[in-house]
Amino acid sequence: MDIRIRVAQPEDLAELYALDQACFVPGIAWSKAELAYFLRYPGNFGLVAEDAEPAIVGFAIGGVLRRRGVLTGRLITIDVREEQRRHGVGRELYTAIEEKLRAAGAQAVVLEVAVDNAVAQEFYSRHGFVPTGRIPGYYLSRIDALVMEKPL
Ligand SMILES: CC(C)(COP(=O)(O)OP(=O)(O)OC[C@H]1O[C@@H](n2cnc3c(N)ncnc32)[C@H](O)[C@@H]1OP(=O)(O)O)[C@@H](O)C(=O)NCCC(=O)NCCS
């Protein structure tokens, strides 16, 4: 699939919000205010994947934080439009996020994923992530999160 990755702009917010709502059930999907907060939080960045139209087919948000004194990348989400899945859009987005995290000096990438989200777990395993922990009731106070990490 012919896609281009670019930096998310403030005017993308409504479309990214709609895509996130389509990807996750209420209570796991973010509010527009949360999404705006993640996108502008210092050290975070958003990337958008566009097709030839150009229409947004996916986006990802990452960031860098200091964890136990070590610069660590955080993958906040990757969302790909359902009709465009399994064409490598997620891979392109993740690769671009990882490049940015490496450039920022991150030593590892960490993320949380719902224990019942087998597709995302498979996607992350494919990219070299391994489970390192579990957070009880992280989503909707009843679905555990699997913590997955990848050293860079
Ligand atoms: C997870 C997600 C981002 C993957 O995006 P994608 O564009 O479909 O992923 P890719 O096409 O780049 O797939 C890369 C690899 O991931 C794995 N993978 C992706 N979708 C899969 C599926 N449905 N079943 C099994 N493995 C899958 C495969 O190993 C795949 O490689 P392959 O196609 O050569 O077999 C997408 O399914 C999505 O947006 N899901 C909903 C939102 C979500 O759960 N995001 C993660 C939040 S933690």
The ligand as a Gaussian input file, in Angstrom:
#p B3LYP/6-31G(d) Opt

LIG

0 1
 C       -2.775000      -3.635000      15.682000
 C       -2.888000      -2.822000      14.390000
 C       -2.373000      -1.400000      14.636000
 C       -2.050000      -3.490000      13.290000
 O       -2.060000      -2.653000      12.137000
 P       -1.920000      -3.266000      10.646000
 O       -1.720000      -2.136000       9.712000
 O       -3.072000      -4.178000      10.374000
 O       -0.593000      -4.141000      10.828000
 P        0.389000      -4.676000       9.680000
 O       -0.367000      -4.895000       8.415000
 O        1.574000      -3.780000       9.625000
 O        0.805000      -6.102000      10.307000
 C        2.125000      -6.400000      10.738000
 C        2.116000      -7.773000      11.386000
 O        1.342000      -7.765000      12.606000
 C        0.681000      -9.041000      12.755000
 N       -0.760000      -8.863000      12.600000
 C       -1.427000      -7.743000      12.202000
 N       -2.759000      -7.977000      12.177000
 C       -2.931000      -9.257000      12.555000
 C       -4.076000     -10.095000      12.701000
 N       -5.318000      -9.626000      12.459000
 N       -3.895000     -11.368000      13.125000
 C       -2.655000     -11.852000      13.377000
 N       -1.510000     -11.103000      13.231000
 C       -1.668000      -9.834000      12.839000
 C        1.196000      -9.909000      11.638000
 O        2.384000     -10.544000      12.099000
 C        1.498000      -8.871000      10.556000
 O        2.424000      -9.312000       9.594000
 P        1.889000     -10.131000       8.285000
 O        0.732000      -9.364000       7.729000
 O        3.095000     -10.137000       7.384000
 O        1.507000     -11.489000       8.782000
 C       -4.375000      -2.788000      13.882000
 O       -4.889000      -4.108000      13.895000
 C       -5.301000      -1.884000      14.670000
 O       -5.392000      -0.667000      14.426000
 N       -6.047000      -2.464000      15.654000
 C       -7.017000      -1.692000      16.437000
 C       -6.349000      -0.698000      17.349000
 C       -5.395000      -1.397000      18.325000
 O       -5.725000      -2.395000      18.963000
 N       -4.206000      -0.809000      18.458000
 C       -3.188000      -1.260000      19.383000
 C       -3.412000      -0.510000      20.662000
 S       -2.445000      -1.118000      22.007000

